[in-house]
Amino acid sequence: MDLTPLVVSFVTFFGIYLILALSMNLEYGLTGLPNFGKVFFYSVGAYTSAFVVSRLMLALGGASLVPWSAEAAVFREELARSEPWLAIGLFLLCLVLAALVGAALGSLLSSPALRVQDVYLALILLVVAEIARVYVRATEGFIGGPHGLGGIPNPFRFIEGAGPRGLAYAGLVLALAAGAYVLVERITHSPFGRLMKAVRDDELAAQVLGKRTHWVKAQVMAVGSALAAVAGVLYAFFTEFVGTEDFDSQLTFTVLLMVILGGAGNHRGVVAGTLIMTAIDRFTRPSFLALLGLQLPVDINYARHALIGVLLVLLILYRPQGLAPEGRVRTAAREEVRHLGVSS
Amino acid sequence: MRLRILALTLGLLLATVGAAWAQTTTYPIGVLIPLTGGGAAEGPFLRDAATMAVEEIHALLERVGSPVRFRLIIEDTGTSPEGGLVALESLAAAGVQIVIGPWSSGAASGLRAFANANQILVISPSSTSPALAIPDDFLYRLVTPDTLQGRAVAALLERDGFEQVLIFHRGDSYGAGMAQALKEAFEAAGNRAELLAYDPDQGDYAAEVNELARRLRQLGVEQTAVMLVAFQPDGLNILGHARLNPTLRQARWYGSKDAFSPTFFPPHAPLEIGAFMAQVQMKGFFPTPPANPVRATFEQKYRERYGQEPSPWALYMYDAAWLAALTTLVVGEYDGARARDAFPEVARLFLGASGHKLLDGNGDAAVGVYDAMVAREVDGTYAPVTFGQWESGTGTLQIFNP
């Protein structure tokens, strides 16, 4: 019995969803911005990867093929096998580019919307995500339109064996997710983090105190969108395929559920929420039950969705604040520091 | 004394069962089907067909005293690339090296790289996207690509005297591929084809159907055929709106292969949709060979067991399950890489419910015979009726039941 594929799948998707959930927590949990367009920024990372890799690899390899054709996908796979550093370099380039594009789009697209109330902001971002998905699907010249684009080579293609290669990639995703956690923790416990909470709790009061709340929201959206785009890059290089079917709004609400389950405003809670949701998805599958030698009288494929629904209802009824409620900011406020300095 | 006899009997029983258990070798076959998402209506047909095939294989193996058995592990793909990948990863962890499915090209695209890297043989009964026509990979497809269906519909349109067609299609991999194939084939003969795509993930298509009617009026209702390329959920909604539209009620309609699946007809669909399809004489093709004994037996058994007609894709799934089992038996051990090498030869010599399975260089079905179908009233209800046949080898369209 080789559990490597299950471990790789679990860790990789946990890492990807954790980055998305942390970015959602930064926006919704701490700043009160309901980003219902989260999947759009995730797709930006995946589309950027598909676009950059498909064009650059064909150009560097001197091939004049249609980037989204089957022949081009095979060409890229073979080129990545023979030139491992090219695949690694392109992966790193995509991470940086996607983060920049995500940040720019996050602040650009949301800045007009930030002047409206939360519910309108949520609707505007939801609509943007849907329009973008439909547009990309209808435009063949970008990532192949409805067919999608394959042949986005895994950066660890040079490692022999699917198992070790998968584990290496899962480790990389987990490391980046840990980095994202450290980043959002530092932001949360900084003076800027206090400002984010002030905007969430009473925006008018923050404005009265001279804080530029629109600017705070735009910055949070930029950071959150950059993180989501990085998650999109990780997804594209893992599946080695990008298609618009994966970027519908259901994913946004799955991520939101992870945040609500764990506890909005608490990053540790979000880690727990993401872990639980990923575990429910992976460990309620017929394959996993087969591993344990179990055979249920009902089709667990349907029961899984019902289980998530029941979990959500129970959560709303008995623990609306989530598994881990929001705690205090761990760093001392400036006033307290000054007070300590005077008294000492 | 009684206790001793009981213990002895139990011991003997356990020893017998244990010996039989030890002799039996069970190989898992992964089944990737859509139980949720856009293809959810098709999933149960595919599951039932695969189950029936494995039961028949077991009956045969038992009769000849073979110790080999197969166990199906059914996973939902959610009709999406990520769903397909996650499902295959789960199957791989359970030791699965041979998989039948997935149903959609999107799910097949998502799992292809993983299947190649982990040497898992994947036999799709129904994926038709041209973007997956790739040689030397681990994905085989038992159905011909959409280019052939496009040529078949083009031939039928020409026979019916149309020089213009308005193709109303799903804006996804399948819909765009099929629409483009038809456009190219129809325009190659000097005709005109216009494409009108719609987003397949919507809940309602009233606005899109109005736009279809407007475009049809511009082109001329009399001289323009309407070709619908849809799956069941979107297709039924579209036809439901179209039957209330005066322009579209006058139009001559054609449909892609899924429009002739039982899921478009009663009892799986509202009676009025079937009535509308019969009223406009909706025609099209399904990649099904002429009746053969294997198909007839399968359809009869399916009806007896499940009380309904199998969907056309169920024939392909039934064959996929048989081919997966036969390939494993030919190889003599459970090995995805060796099964992949043996598969084309096993397929070449196979005649199943969906016909011959000769494969081309990309691992896709090479020869397609398409039944020409029309929606008609049959015994007080509505059903697709075969009225002709188109063969890809010669490109000839034969009408035998006009």
Interface residues (C-beta under 8 A of the other chain):
Chain A: M1 D2 L3 T4 P5 L6 V7 V8 S9 F13 W68 S69 A70 A73 V74 V134 R137 A138 E140 G144 G145 P146 H147 G148 G150 N154 A162 R165 G166 Y235 T239 E240 F241 G243 E245 D246 D248 D281 R282 R285 P286 S287 F288 A290 L291 D299 N301 Y302 H305
Chain B: P28 G30 L35 T36 R71 I73 I74 E75 D76 T79 S80 P81 E82 L85 V86 A87 E89 S90 L91 A92 A93 A94 G95 V96 S105 G106 S109 G110 R112 A113 F114 A117 N118 Q119 S129 P130 A131 L132 A133 I134 P135 R170 G171 D172 S173 Y174 G175 A176 G177 A197 D199 D201 N362
